Amino acid sequence: MTQMESSTQEIHKSLNTIIDYQTHHRLREAQGRKRAEDLNERVMWWSSIEFVVVLLASTLQVYIVKNFFASRNERQYKPLR
């Protein structure tokens, strides 16, 4: 083989190695992106549930405090006329 052919084969081997590395990195990037998207979805659901719980707790606290300071007459049942 001439020096040109051997040099061409070395370049070809190097390019194949680079293609293998790129494929490997693309797969790792896709796995990382999938994991990040799954984590983002879990955080969104957890935040939504936490928001509902905080909203219910604050509503309950307002109701309890309102009844705590209401006079005895206001607490009794008043029939509708």
Accessible surface in RSA format (square Angstrom, percent):
REM  Atomic radii and reference values for relative SASA: ProtOr
REM  Chains: A
REM  Algorithm: Lee & Richards
REM  Probe-radius: 1.40
REM  Slices: 20
REM RES _ NUM      All-atoms   Total-Side   Main-Chain    Non-polar    All polar
REM                ABS   REL    ABS   REL    ABS   REL    ABS   REL    ABS   REL
RES MET A   1   165.13  85.5  81.89  54.2  83.23 198.2  84.65  72.0  80.48 106.6
RES THR A   2    84.28  59.9  76.44  77.5   7.84  18.7  80.61 108.3   3.67   5.5
RES GLN A   3   156.50  87.5 144.42 105.5  12.09  28.8  52.50 111.7 104.00  78.9
RES MET A   4   148.60  77.0 142.13  94.1   6.47  15.4 116.31  98.9  32.29  42.8
RES GLU A   5    87.10  50.0  84.48  63.9   2.61   6.2  31.91  61.7  55.19  45.1
RES SER A   6    45.87  38.8  44.57  59.5   1.29   3.0  32.03  68.2  13.84  19.4
RES SER A   7    52.39  44.3  46.25  61.7   6.15  14.2  24.92  53.1  27.47  38.5
RES THR A   8    78.96  56.2  77.54  78.6   1.42   3.4  65.47  87.9  13.49  20.4
RES GLN A   9    87.28  48.8  85.71  62.6   1.58   3.8  28.36  60.4  58.92  44.7
RES GLU A  10   103.24  59.3 102.93  77.9   0.31   0.7  41.77  80.8  61.48  50.2
RES ILE A  11   101.45  57.7  99.53  74.1   1.92   4.6 101.42  73.0   0.03   0.1
RES HIS A  12   108.79  59.5 107.43  74.7   1.36   3.5  69.13  71.2  39.66  46.2
RES LYS A  13   125.06  61.0 122.04  74.9   3.02   7.2  77.52  69.8  47.55  50.6
RES SER A  14    60.02  50.7  53.25  71.1   6.77  15.6  30.11  64.1  29.91  41.9
RES LEU A  15    93.90  52.3  93.83  67.1   0.07   0.2  93.83  65.9   0.07   0.2
RES ASN A  16    64.64  44.6  63.79  61.6   0.85   2.0  21.37  51.4  43.26  41.8
RES THR A  17    64.40  45.8  61.94  62.8   2.45   5.8  39.58  53.2  24.82  37.5
RES ILE A  18    87.39  49.7  86.93  64.8   0.46   1.1  87.39  62.9   0.00   0.0
RES ILE A  19    97.27  55.4  97.19  72.4   0.08   0.2  97.19  70.0   0.08   0.2
RES ASP A  20    96.20  67.4  89.80  89.4   6.40  15.1  26.93  63.4  69.27  69.1
RES TYR A  21   134.96  63.0 134.65  76.6   0.31   0.8  88.74  66.7  46.22  57.0
RES GLN A  22    84.79  47.4  81.97  59.9   2.83   6.7  22.93  48.8  61.86  46.9
RES THR A  23    65.44  46.5  64.82  65.7   0.63   1.5  51.75  69.5  13.69  20.7
RES HIS A  24    93.81  51.3  90.99  63.2   2.82   7.2  52.73  54.3  41.07  47.8
RES HIS A  25   115.27  63.0 111.30  77.4   3.96  10.1  74.82  77.1  40.44  47.1
RES ARG A  26   151.61  63.7 146.74  74.8   4.86  11.6  56.55  77.3  95.05  57.6
RES LEU A  27   109.23  60.8 108.62  77.7   0.61   1.5 108.91  76.5   0.32   0.9
RES ARG A  28   148.36  62.3 141.33  72.0   7.03  16.7  30.89  42.2 117.47  71.2
RES GLU A  29   123.97  71.2 111.81  84.6  12.17  29.0  47.91  92.7  76.06  62.1
RES ALA A  30    59.00  54.2  47.54  73.4  11.46  26.1  54.19  76.3   4.81  12.7
RES GLN A  31   118.70  66.4 108.80  79.5   9.91  23.6  45.25  96.3  73.45  55.7
RES GLY A  32    39.94  49.3   0.00   N/A  39.94  49.3  34.09  93.5   5.85  13.1
RES ARG A  33   159.92  67.1 152.17  77.6   7.75  18.5  47.76  65.3 112.16  68.0
RES LYS A  34   124.02  60.5 122.00  74.9   2.02   4.8  81.55  73.4  42.48  45.2
RES ARG A  35   184.26  77.4 179.32  91.4   4.95  11.8  58.35  79.7 125.91  76.3
RES ALA A  36    58.39  53.7  49.15  75.8   9.24  21.0  53.94  76.0   4.44  11.8
RES GLU A  37    87.46  50.2  80.21  60.7   7.25  17.3  39.61  76.6  47.85  39.1
RES ASP A  38    58.96  41.3  57.31  57.0   1.65   3.9  22.95  54.0  36.00  35.9
RES LEU A  39    99.58  55.5  98.14  70.2   1.44   3.6  99.11  69.6   0.47   1.3
RES ASN A  40   103.41  71.3  98.31  95.0   5.10  12.3  18.38  44.2  85.03  82.2
RES GLU A  41    96.26  55.3  91.65  69.3   4.60  11.0  27.11  52.4  69.15  56.5
RES ARG A  42   171.30  71.9 164.57  83.9   6.73  16.0  53.99  73.8 117.31  71.1
RES VAL A  43    83.51  54.9  80.48  72.9   3.03   7.3  83.51  72.6   0.00   0.0
RES MET A  44   103.09  53.4  97.13  64.3   5.97  14.2  61.66  52.4  41.43  54.9
RES TRP A  45   146.39  58.7 146.39  70.9   0.00   0.0 138.06  73.6   8.33  13.5
RES TRP A  46   168.43  67.6 166.65  80.7   1.78   4.2 150.69  80.3  17.74  28.8
RES SER A  47    57.80  48.8  52.23  69.7   5.56  12.8  33.22  70.7  24.58  34.4
RES SER A  48    50.81  42.9  43.76  58.4   7.04  16.2  28.09  59.8  22.72  31.8
RES ILE A  49    96.66  55.0  94.54  70.4   2.12   5.1  96.66  69.6   0.00   0.0
RES GLU A  50    90.19  51.8  86.48  65.4   3.70   8.8  26.34  50.9  63.85  52.1
RES PHE A  51   131.13  65.6 125.52  77.7   5.61  14.6 130.67  79.2   0.45   1.3
RES VAL A  52    76.40  50.3  76.40  69.2   0.00   0.0  76.40  66.4   0.00   0.0
RES VAL A  53    86.98  57.2  85.62  77.5   1.36   3.3  86.33  75.0   0.65   1.8
RES VAL A  54    91.11  60.0  90.03  81.5   1.08   2.6  90.67  78.8   0.44   1.2
RES LEU A  55    94.13  52.4  92.40  66.1   1.73   4.3  93.99  66.0   0.14   0.4
RES LEU A  56   117.00  65.2 113.23  81.0   3.78   9.5 113.53  79.7   3.48   9.4
RES ALA A  57    45.74  42.1  39.35  60.7   6.40  14.5  44.91  63.2   0.83   2.2
RES SER A  58    47.61  40.2  45.26  60.4   2.36   5.4  37.49  79.8  10.12  14.2
RES THR A  59    83.70  59.5  78.58  79.7   5.12  12.2  66.63  89.5  17.07  25.8
RES LEU A  60   105.47  58.7 101.93  72.9   3.55   8.9 105.02  73.8   0.46   1.2
RES GLN A  61   115.90  64.8 113.91  83.2   1.99   4.7  33.53  71.4  82.37  62.5
RES VAL A  62   101.22  66.6  97.06  87.9   4.16  10.0 100.48  87.3   0.74   2.0
RES TYR A  63   134.94  63.0 132.38  75.3   2.56   6.7  93.82  70.5  41.12  50.7
RES ILE A  64    97.93  55.7  94.98  70.8   2.95   7.1  96.77  69.7   1.16   3.2
RES VAL A  65    82.08  54.0  81.64  73.9   0.44   1.0  82.07  71.3   0.01   0.0
RES LYS A  66   147.73  72.1 136.34  83.7  11.38  27.1  88.04  79.2  59.68  63.6
RES ASN A  67    55.73  38.4  54.06  52.2   1.66   4.0  19.22  46.2  36.51  35.3
RES PHE A  68   145.71  72.9 128.61  79.7  17.10  44.5 134.54  81.6  11.17  32.0
RES PHE A  69   157.54  78.8 126.87  78.6  30.67  79.8 130.55  79.1  26.99  77.3
RES ALA A  70    20.82  19.1  11.04  17.0   9.78  22.2  16.77  23.6   4.06  10.7
RES SER A  71    60.45  51.1  47.58  63.5  12.88  29.7  51.79 110.3   8.67  12.1
RES ARG A  72   178.71  75.0 172.02  87.7   6.69  15.9  56.04  76.6 122.66  74.3
RES ASN A  73   108.33  74.7 105.34 101.8   2.99   7.2  23.28  56.0  85.05  82.2
RES GLU A  74   115.08  66.1  90.82  68.7  24.25  57.7  29.83  57.7  85.25  69.6
RES ARG A  75   135.69  57.0  98.75  50.3  36.94  87.9  48.25  65.9  87.45  53.0
RES GLN A  76   110.48  61.8  98.14  71.7  12.35  29.4  36.57  77.8  73.92  56.1
RES TYR A  77   183.54  85.7 154.07  87.7  29.47  76.7 129.06  97.0  54.48  67.2
RES LYS A  78   137.46  67.1 123.52  75.8  13.94  33.2  78.62  70.8  58.84  62.7
RES PRO A  79    95.84  69.9  85.60  78.0  10.25  37.2  85.60  70.7  10.25  63.7
RES LEU A  80   174.74  97.3 146.05 104.5  28.69  72.1 148.04 104.0  26.70  71.9
RES ARG A  81   277.70 116.6 200.02 102.0  77.68 185.0 106.93 146.1 170.77 103.5
END  Absolute sums over single chains surface
CHAIN  1 A     8610.9       7918.3        692.6       5428.1       3182.7
END  Absolute sums over all chains
TOTAL          8610.9       7918.3        692.6       5428.1       3182.7
